[in-house]
Amino acid sequence: MNRQFEIIVVGGGHAGTEASWAAARLGVPTLLVTMDRAAIGRMSCNPAIGGIGKGQMVREIDALGGLMGLATDVGGIQFRMLNRRKGPSVWSPRAQCDRTLYANAVQSLLDATPNLTITGGMVESIKVARLAPPRQGPGAGGVMLSQRVTGIRLSDGREFGCRCIVITTGTFLRALMHMGDKKTEGGRIGEGAAAGLSATLRSLGFELGRLKTGTPPRIARESIDYAGLEVQPGDNVPAPFSFMNDRITQPQINCWITYTNERTHELIRGNLDRAPMYSGQIQSTGPRYCPSIEDKVVRFAEKDRHQIFLEPEGYDSDRVYCNGISTSLPIDVQEPMVRSIAGLENARIVQHGYAVEYDFVPPHQTKATLETKLVEGLYLAGQINGTSGYEEAAGQGIVAGINAALSVLDRKPFVMRRDQSYIAVMIDDLVTKGTIEPYRMFTSRAEYRLLLRSDNADVRLTPLGRELGLVDDNRWARFNLKREAAKVIEHWARTSRHDGLSFWDWLGRSDCGVAGTLNWSEWKTVLPDSLRAASTALLEEALTAVHIEAKYGGYIRRQEREVERFARMESRAIPANFDFASLRQLRFEAREKLSRVSPLSVGQAQRISGISPADISVLLLYLNAGARQGPPKFS
């Protein structure tokens, strides 16, 4: 080996940057290997962060001490809080970003991180050693662990040794781009594919699948006729993503809205035989919730138009992202299709849309720590696990990086519960239910979403980040200041009166705004001297927390009781080496699915698709008998 590290992260996208940032900041020597150093943190699709469900995850990453929120606050050019007219459980921050500013911010943060080394190169293979004797690992599903990672080999012959590897290759594993009948190797325009890693993963015993994603055309900004388009402005007072920032100071810009029309749809329908998804050229599954314009026209034939968001890619960029018309149609169809749309009659396309097929590792082969079940010390994060989106990748990246570092440090693994974070919901969905299509986060996936709000991510997760060692003293002091302010405001509201009501009851009325009729100079008078120096933004966050508690406290308590019932099932552990195949009273399907996932708790077993209440009853009988008399049978 040319050089030894403790952890090697493969890939410099949103999962890889979070994984390497977390591992290095936990004090573990880490190497980040990327095909192109200049592409670290690159927003290869839409330069936007957040959205419904996704924005909550970015706040969670930030609360744990991650970097995505910090970079977004530097690179954001339009901030919007989505779903403001609905309840706080679905308020979701989103920011359109300057692609260059965002990537530069990520790279600057990584460059300043101790214990982190970055090198360019293509990883050709993973080096492993045999475990002697083989042993059964936690959650291995009856599989005997016989190998552990020892390092990597690059295509240029360099070798690096390590104890843990985190693979975050995005859409680059055996990637193939499609534009009409034209096929080109590569994970995105101008970049190659990673072929060797797929072969290595197969040789290690992993099952691989194939997925597809796509991207729309980008058009020149000056070629758009804005006269008849709908303006989509950002919020008057942009809300930062990171809890470390009081306000956004950079100028905000507008986005624009237009629509397809029947002429657009006729062009698409007339050329479906040339669309790779319909000609049979692409066999893999694409994202259900972000379909191509070809899919929209076919699946929603009754609709006479589809919305398109025209989103600038930066302050100085000439490129505008056409969000809503992802396509892999040939160039000679894309050109008239785009120009059939209002405002784009004279549009000049600077990058045509295309689709990408790539390998992924079906996530039933991965544990909740994101360590694989087959190879000790090998972690997977991001689109390699079957997800789509920057935020989903980043959420997995920080968890994989944390757990790789904790493994090296011989500390307890980090696994969050579904009632603690959207990140935990996503990972549990992946490893318990699996996926056959690109997984995307929505608020509807979380059964406890009133507890998992974007405004309280710091309350939920900053203490965990502090315990891990990722939350520094400055963040911890700010967190405690906000928490203390919320306590003081709540006590005052419960003990003071306004218009014949306690302020607490008054705040709980549905027709009251967050600050009500009192301005901030009046609110501050209830605070002790130690809190009056706090920023107005921080105090507004504290008041918002109190207002939500006053208004939704009854519903919150109800969900907390549901969590208590959930926790009882989650705490009912299943031995790591439990032989589900021996439970003959279980249906064959149940034995097969339980063995495939190897749940570590009864609660997790309940969430496996196809497992019935009767199956759980049988499992509990065996577990109870095992507790009294010894396990019925273990492999």
DOTOR-53474 format. One record per residue (C-alpha): residue in three letters; x, z, y negated. Coordinates in steps of 0.001 Angstrom, whole numbers, padded with zeros to 6 digits, always signed. Layout:
BEGIN
ALAXZY;...
This chain:
BEGIN
MET+000000+000000+000000;ASN+001220-000889-003471;ARG-000518+002096-005030;GLN-002756+004947-003962;PHE-005968+006050-005693;GLU-008659+008467-004640;ILE-011582+006139-005472;ILE-011790+002372-005879;VAL-014812+000811-007584;VAL-015367-002885-006882;GLY-017189-004712-009677;GLY-017320-004248-013457;GLY-021051-004654-014057;HIS-023538-001959-014967;ALA-023269-000129-011632;GLY-019482-000368-011484;THR-018903+000846-015022;GLU-021101+003917-014518;ALA-019512+004677-011137;SER-015951+004445-012434;TRP-016777+006361-015660;ALA-018376+009221-013683;ALA-015673+009451-011017;ALA-012799+009386-013515;ARG-014430+011939-015821;LEU-014769+014296-012868;GLY-010978+014262-012751;VAL-010506+011921-009795;PRO-007928+009077-010061;THR-010044+005928-009984;LEU-009311+002202-009883;LEU-011862-000316-011173;VAL-011339-003806-009733;THR-013169-006677-011410;MET-012878-010450-011193;ASP-012600-010745-014977;ARG-011648-007853-017250;ALA-013300-009576-020201;ALA-016616-009584-018307;ILE-016824-005784-017912;GLY-020229-004611-019141;ARG-021429-008178-019600;MET-025178-008695-019958;SER-025449-011838-017885;CYS-029223-012135-018109;ASN-031346-010844-020984;PRO-029254-008741-023411;ALA-031799-005916-023421;ILE-031744-002354-022133;GLY-034752-000259-021148;GLY-038434-001039-020834;ILE-041272+000517-018858;GLY-039735+002860-016273;LYS-036308+001452-017003;GLY-035976+003185-020385;GLN-036616+006524-018694;MET-033727+005847-016311;VAL-031355+005063-019179;ARG-032249+008388-020807;GLU-031577+010065-017434;ILE-028193+008394-017099;ASP-027361+009610-020584;ALA-028560+013158-019832;LEU-026217+013285-016829;GLY-023318+012211-019040;GLY-023360+008455-018372;LEU-022378+005647-020747;MET-025298+003176-020883;GLY-027199+005019-023615;LEU-024082+005418-025746;ALA-023268+001702-025474;THR-026864+000684-026220;ASP-026927+002716-029429;VAL-023814+000828-030563;GLY-024976-002632-029486;GLY-028729-002429-030123;ILE-030182-004850-032666;GLN-033881-004077-032168;PHE-035305-000781-030855;ARG-038913-000332-029749;MET-040769+002512-028035;LEU-043199+000819-025651;ASN-046628+002263-024755;ARG-046846+004465-027849;ARG-050649+004120-027772;LYS-050722+005667-024296;GLY-049726+009116-023079;PRO-046130+010382-023235;SER-045621+009956-019492;VAL-045296+006204-020019;TRP-043508+006093-023391;SER-040572+003832-022632;PRO-037670+003026-024979;ARG-036296-000509-025097;ALA-033525-002139-027126;GLN-032562-005757-027625;CYS-028764-005816-027794;ASP-025948-007876-029176;ARG-024234-009034-025979;THR-020757-008865-027469;LEU-021194-005487-029170;TYR-022616-003927-026002;ALA-019823-005184-023739;ASN-017201-004147-026298;ALA-018714-000643-026449;VAL-018604-000290-022651;GLN-015027-001524-022488;SER-013942+000818-025295;LEU-015456+003817-023534;LEU-013743+002918-020267;ASP-010388+002192-021923;ALA-010405+005689-023432;THR-011219+007418-020123;PRO-008435+009453-018487;ASN-007885+008985-014729;LEU-009209+005412-014860;THR-007125+002307-014180;ILE-008588-001208-014484;THR-007202-004308-012797;GLY-008376-007882-012421;GLY-008708-009464-009018;MET-010973-010570-006186;VAL-011451-008102-003330;GLU-010993-009989-000079;SER-011440-007216+002467;ILE-011954-003494+003031;LYS-009362-001664+005078;VAL-010587+000974+007521;ALA-009117+003417+010014;ARG-010658+004613+013259;LEU-011967+008141+013498;ALA-010611+009922+016538;PRO-012705+011178+018112;PRO-015844+009423+016779;ARG-018422+011772+015325;GLN-022018+011660+014194;GLY-022450+011760+010455;PRO-025337+013266+008475;GLY-028273+010881+008341;ALA-026530+008403+010613;GLY-029655+007763+012670;GLY-027971+008299+015993;VAL-025015+006078+015077;MET-021591+007450+015909;LEU-019237+007202+012942;SER-016004+005701+014161;GLN-014433+004365+010973;ARG-013553+005434+007445;VAL-012227+003491+004467;THR-008537+003547+003633;GLY-008212+000847+000970;ILE-008761-002745-000109;ARG-006914-006032-000011;LEU-007173-008524-002877;SER-007115-012292-002517;ASP-003688-012400-004196;GLY-002243-010135-001485;ARG-002164-006863-003408;GLU-003313-003801-001524;PHE-004545-000437-002814;GLY-005194+002699-000814;CYS-008008+005196-001384;ARG-010311+007759+000185;CYS-013600+006309-001122;ILE-014797+002854-002151;VAL-017859+002045-004271;ILE-019001-001590-003952;THR-021023-002858-006933;THR-020764-006628-006602;GLY-024125-007506-008171;THR-025202-011078-007435;PHE-021706-012256-006446;LEU-021702-011728-002649;ARG-021573-015257-001202;ALA-023407-016321-004360;LEU-024912-019789-004713;MET-026395-021119-007982;HIS-029271-023636-007985;MET-030415-026026-010689;GLY-032684-028673-009232;ASP-030943-030142-006186;LYS-027533-029190-007590;LYS-025842-026238-005846;THR-022715-024484-007115;GLU-020859-021454-005800;GLY-020921-018560-008253;GLY-022767-015432-009327;ARG-023355-016712-012858;ILE-022366-019678-015004;GLY-018592-020017-015273;GLU-017804-017375-012632;GLY-017069-017592-008918;ALA-018502-015999-005786;ALA-017178-013172-003601;ALA-017091-014553-000064;GLY-014627-012324+001754;LEU-016555-009093+001262;SER-019640-010400+003053;ALA-017562-011243+006104;THR-015910-007819+005973;LEU-019244-006004+005773;ARG-020544-007948+008763;SER-017410-007140+010743;LEU-017981-003446+009999;GLY-021427-003678+011595;PHE-023695-004037+008575;GLU-026862-006098+008607;LEU-026966-008430+005581;GLY-029929-010054+003897;ARG-030370-012686+001226;LEU-032144-012394-002140;LYS-032680-014586-005159;THR-032795-014047-008895;GLY-033095-016398-011835;THR-032558-016832-015531;PRO-034275-018881-018283;PRO-032829-021428-020693;ARG-031066-020275-023862;ILE-031724-022304-026970;ALA-029942-022703-030290;ARG-031367-020353-032920;GLU-031376-022915-035743;SER-033365-025402-033627;ILE-036469-023155-033495;ASP-039425-023701-035861;TYR-040491-020126-036658;ALA-043372-021064-038969;GLY-046169-020757-036389;LEU-044688-018043-034173;GLU-045770-014416-033852;VAL-043252-011967-035260;GLN-042290-009023-033055;PRO-040500-006453-035213;GLY-038770-003320-034002;ASP-039807+000230-034844;ASN-039560+001301-038482;VAL-037536+004332-037390;PRO-035571+003298-034292;ALA-035179+006013-031648;PRO-031672+006214-030140;PHE-031190+006081-026388;SER-028489+008738-026305;PHE-029318+012377-026989;MET-025968+012549-028773;ASN-027158+010321-031619;ASP-029521+011329-034421;ARG-030327+007865-035702;ILE-029600+004153-035495;THR-027866+002908-038625;GLN-027195-000783-037910;PRO-029674-003376-039231;GLN-032574-004367-036985;ILE-033724-007922-036400;ASN-036996-009564-035341;CYS-037909-011158-032052;TRP-040631-013802-031766;ILE-043511-014665-029435;THR-044805-018065-028318;TYR-046697-019402-025298;THR-046658-022135-022698;ASN-049598-024524-022659;GLU-051354-026951-020363;ARG-048831-029705-021101;THR-046047-027332-020032;HIS-047899-026534-016818;GLU-048525-030207-016044;LEU-044791-030925-016328;ILE-043999-028078-013944;ARG-046715-028964-011411;GLY-045601-032589-011457;ASN-042053-031615-010512;LEU-042548-028782-008009;ASP-041015-030958-005311;ARG-037754-030802-007287;ALA-037863-027008-007743;PRO-035497-025333-005235;MET-038036-022564-004487;TYR-040649-025153-003501;SER-038491-027909-002030;GLY-037166-025537+000659;GLN-033658-025495-000812;ILE-033961-021736-001515;GLN-035109-019676+001455;SER-034556-016152+000095;THR-037026-013869-001696;GLY-037124-013585-005464;PRO-038309-010751-007718;ARG-042082-010258-007475;TYR-042347-008706-010934;CYS-040152-011169-012781;PRO-041272-014516-011343;SER-040029-017914-012382;ILE-042254-020063-014554;GLU-042766-022264-011483;ASP-044159-019251-009608;LYS-046372-018252-012523;VAL-047932-021707-012765;VAL-048635-021807-009015;ARG-049677-018186-008423;PHE-051731-017829-011615;ALA-053239-021301-011746;GLU-056281-019997-013638;LYS-054159-019067-016672;ASP-053840-021725-019363;ARG-050804-020108-021002;HIS-048002-017621-020378;GLN-046287-015472-022995;ILE-042668-016120-023984;PHE-040479-013727-025956;LEU-037757-015383-028024;GLU-034981-012783-028165;PRO-031731-013312-030090;GLU-028570-012527-028124;GLY-026719-011051-031098;TYR-026262-010867-034841;ASP-023857-013792-034957;SER-024888-015545-031744;ASP-026554-018941-031932;ARG-028221-018280-028564;VAL-031852-017162-028147;TYR-033031-015928-024763;CYS-036405-017417-023693;ASN-037831-014419-021860;GLY-040714-015588-019661;ILE-039634-019033-018490;SER-037005-018281-015863;THR-036512-021535-013985;SER-034308-023489-011597;LEU-035905-026877-012287;PRO-033477-029768-012882;ILE-032155-030388-016384;ASP-034259-033488-016959;VAL-037389-031369-016412;GLN-036244-028279-018318;GLU-035661-030285-021504;PRO-039236-031647-021946;MET-040696-028399-020559;VAL-039054-026328-023309;ARG-039957-028853-026021;SER-043627-028777-024987;ILE-043841-025181-026247;ALA-045005-024331-029774;GLY-042070-023720-032092;LEU-039610-025296-029657;GLU-040501-028946-030221;ASN-036982-029653-031492;ALA-035194-027004-029446;ARG-031629-027611-028376;ILE-030830-025987-025028;VAL-027355-024438-025025;GLN-027578-023109-021449;HIS-030080-024289-018878;GLY-031899-021932-016538;TYR-030768-021538-012950;ALA-031356-019427-009832;VAL-028799-017454-007824;GLU-028943-016599-004121;TYR-026732-013753-002937;ASP-026148-011383-000037;PHE-027322-007769-000065;VAL-027152-004850+002349;PRO-030698-003712+003302;PRO-030686-000098+002085;HIS-031906+001627+005254;GLN-028194+001535+006128;THR-027411+003819+003187;LYS-027922+007567+002669;ALA-029444+009268-000367;THR-025898+009880-001636;LEU-025451+006065-001503;GLU-022709+006487+001096;THR-023236+004102+003984;LYS-024267+005425+007396;LEU-021749+003260+009267;VAL-018496+003779+007370;GLU-017307+007099+005994;GLY-016267+006946+002345;LEU-017982+003595+001655;TYR-020645+003674-001083;LEU-022949+000891-002302;ALA-024621+000678-005717;GLY-026645-001882-007647;GLN-027985-005228-006539;ILE-026072-005003-003272;ASN-028764-002430-002325;GLY-031582-004837-003132;THR-032471-003877-006712;SER-032815-005979-009847;GLY-031986-005041-013413;TYR-029181-003408-015378;GLU-030877-000019-015494;GLU-031511+000218-011752;ALA-027880-000737-011146;ALA-026547+001813-013628;GLY-028685+004603-012156;GLN-027274+003943-008711;GLY-023770+003535-010105;ILE-023610+006988-011656;VAL-024962+008606-008467;ALA-022488+006725-006246;GLY-019568+007535-008553;ILE-020522+011193-008677;ASN-020864+011468-004915;ALA-017623+009646-004214;ALA-015830+012071-006539;LEU-017550+015102-005009;SER-016496+013918-001556;VAL-012862+013697-002670;LEU-013135+017123-004296;ASP-014747+018549-001131;ARG-017841+019594-003084;LYS-021507+019523-002126;PRO-023162+016061-002423;PHE-025416+015325-005382;VAL-028966+014330-004390;MET-031881+014605-006808;ARG-035524+015057-005814;ARG-038364+012696-006685;ASP-039771+015248-009122;GLN-036459+015404-011006;SER-035809+011798-012030;TYR-036778+008156-011825;ILE-033292+007567-010446;ALA-034198+009772-007491;VAL-037510+007941-007026;MET-035646+004624-006873;ILE-032980+005785-004431;ASP-035530+007509-002201;ASP-037707+004372-002195;LEU-034709+002265-001203;VAL-033279+004419+001595;THR-036667+005544+002945;LYS-038853+002466+002588;GLY-036242-000278+002276;THR-036953-003510+000434;ILE-037334-007161+001321;GLU-037436-008315-002313;PRO-035545-007314-005467;TYR-036688-003773-006322;ARG-037710-003071-009908;MET-038587+000310-011406;PHE-042023+000966-012925;THR-043638+004210-014065;SER-046280+003669-011367;ARG-043669+004225-008637;ALA-043326+007891-009663;GLU-046041+010284-008482;TYR-044863+012953-010971;ARG-044428+010764-014018;LEU-045902+013333-016426;LEU-042859+015466-015551;LEU-040471+012484-015749;ARG-040896+011543-019391;SER-038338+009767-021527;ASP-038402+012607-024073;ASN-037475+015364-021579;ALA-034723+013679-019569;ASP-032213+016022-021194;VAL-034211+019113-020163;ARG-034417+017866-016591;LEU-030884+016645-016056;THR-028394+017916-018648;PRO-028003+021247-016805;LEU-027246+019285-013625;GLY-024704+017167-015493;ARG-023112+020324-016861;GLU-022881+021839-013381;LEU-021262+018653-012100;GLY-018720+018596-014932;LEU-019909+015421-016700;VAL-021552+017107-019702;ASP-018916+018102-022247;ASP-019042+021029-024670;ASN-020415+018985-027590;ARG-023354+017645-025574;TRP-024021+021082-024071;ALA-024039+022754-027501;ARG-026459+020142-028868;PHE-028705+020522-025830;ASN-028850+024308-026242;LEU-029598+023979-029951;LYS-032601+021765-029232;ARG-033788+024036-026423;GLU-033577+027114-028657;ALA-035427+025313-031470;ALA-038243+024392-029067;LYS-038551+028026-027947;VAL-038741+029283-031525;ILE-041299+026639-032576;GLU-043459+027322-029502;HIS-043449+031086-030135;TRP-044374+030557-033780;ALA-047136+028089-032865;ARG-048664+030511-030369;THR-048634+033424-032837;SER-049600+031677-036099;ARG-052922+030232-037241;HIS-054052+027080-039049;ASP-057629+026331-040170;GLY-058996+029135-037982;LEU-057066+028067-034866;SER-053735+029087-033501;PHE-051175+026411-034247;TRP-050749+026057-030487;ASP-054425+025113-030006;TRP-054318+022968-033106;LEU-051343+021024-031798;GLY-053189+020496-028528;ARG-056055+018675-030172;SER-055992+014957-029388;ASP-056519+013957-033037;CYS-053429+015784-034294;GLY-050154+013987-034855;VAL-046861+015480-033748;ALA-046003+017010-037105;GLY-049611+017402-038250;THR-050135+018152-041908;LEU-046908+020121-042302;ASN-043813+018354-043530;TRP-040380+019228-042277;SER-039472+021489-045158;GLU-042430+023661-044111;TRP-041641+023548-040404;LYS-038064+024604-041047;THR-039205+027830-042668;VAL-040190+029183-039247;LEU-036668+028712-037908;PRO-033921+031325-037964;ASP-030828+030660-040069;SER-028883+029681-036942;LEU-031180+026661-036426;ARG-031822+025494-039986;ALA-028520+023635-040047;ALA-029650+021474-037137;SER-030340+017833-037921;THR-033883+016775-038709;ALA-033777+014354-035754;LEU-032917+017163-033341;LEU-035690+019375-034704;GLU-038190+016515-034458;GLU-037267+016177-030794;ALA-037880+019900-030304;LEU-041253+019712-032062;THR-042248+016693-029962;ALA-041465+018692-026823;VAL-043660+021570-028062;HIS-046471+019222-029040;ILE-046500+017557-025607;GLU-046511+020947-023895;ALA-049425+022112-026068;LYS-051429+018966-025477;TYR-050681+018255-021816;GLY-049675+021696-020535;GLY-052647+021944-018162;TYR-051840+018606-016567;ILE-048147+019488-016421;ARG-048915+022763-014591;ARG-051064+020824-012114;GLN-048210+018451-011349;GLU-045830+021377-011005;ARG-048129+022853-008346;GLU-048079+019509-006557;VAL-044283+019596-006720;GLU-044293+023021-005085;ARG-046257+021611-002138;PHE-043937+018632-002041;ALA-040905+020930-002063;ARG-042138+022773+001024;MET-042093+019545+003017;GLU-038764+018501+001516;SER-037226+021833+002475;ARG-038293+021391+006102;ALA-035020+019909+007314;ILE-034575+017598+010280;PRO-031219+017974+012073;ALA-028855+015155+011142;ASN-028396+014092+014767;PHE-032034+014418+015844;ASP-032933+011947+018599;PHE-036271+010488+017504;ALA-036261+008078+020433;SER-036726+011036+022801;LEU-040134+011940+021314;ARG-042295+010069+023803;GLN-045501+011462+022285;LEU-044739+009368+019196;ARG-045881+005775+018958;PHE-043133+003238+019633;GLU-043340+001998+016012;ALA-042882+005541+014725;ARG-039880+006196+016968;GLU-038329+002918+015882;LYS-038853+003501+012159;LEU-037756+007130+012216;SER-034596+006187+014105;ARG-033899+003370+011661;VAL-034169+005563+008546;SER-033079+008891+010085;PRO-034907+011084+007527;LEU-033290+014389+006673;SER-036584+016171+005909;VAL-040231+016065+006948;GLY-041090+015050+003401;GLN-038850+012002+003633;ALA-040318+011154+007044;GLN-043823+011175+005501;ARG-042781+008525+002989;ILE-041589+005994+005561;SER-043929+003023+005593;GLY-045980+003017+008800;ILE-045540+006716+009616;SER-048964+008350+010012;PRO-050098+011981+009584;ALA-050451+012135+013378;ASP-046788+011141+013743;ILE-045787+013922+011364;SER-047849+016427+013374;VAL-045976+015468+016545;LEU-042653+015701+014755;LEU-043516+019165+013403;LEU-044452+020363+016894;TYR-041033+019329+018179;LEU-039246+020855+015218;ASN-041154+024134+015637;ALA-040420+024174+019351;GLY-036772+023491+018618;ALA-036641+026364+016148;ARG-038025+028731+018803;GLN-036387+027427+021972;GLY-033649+025084+020889;PRO-034011+021391+020057;PRO-035918+019269+022593;LYS-033111+016745+022838;PHE-030243+015610+020658;SER-028105+012577+021149;
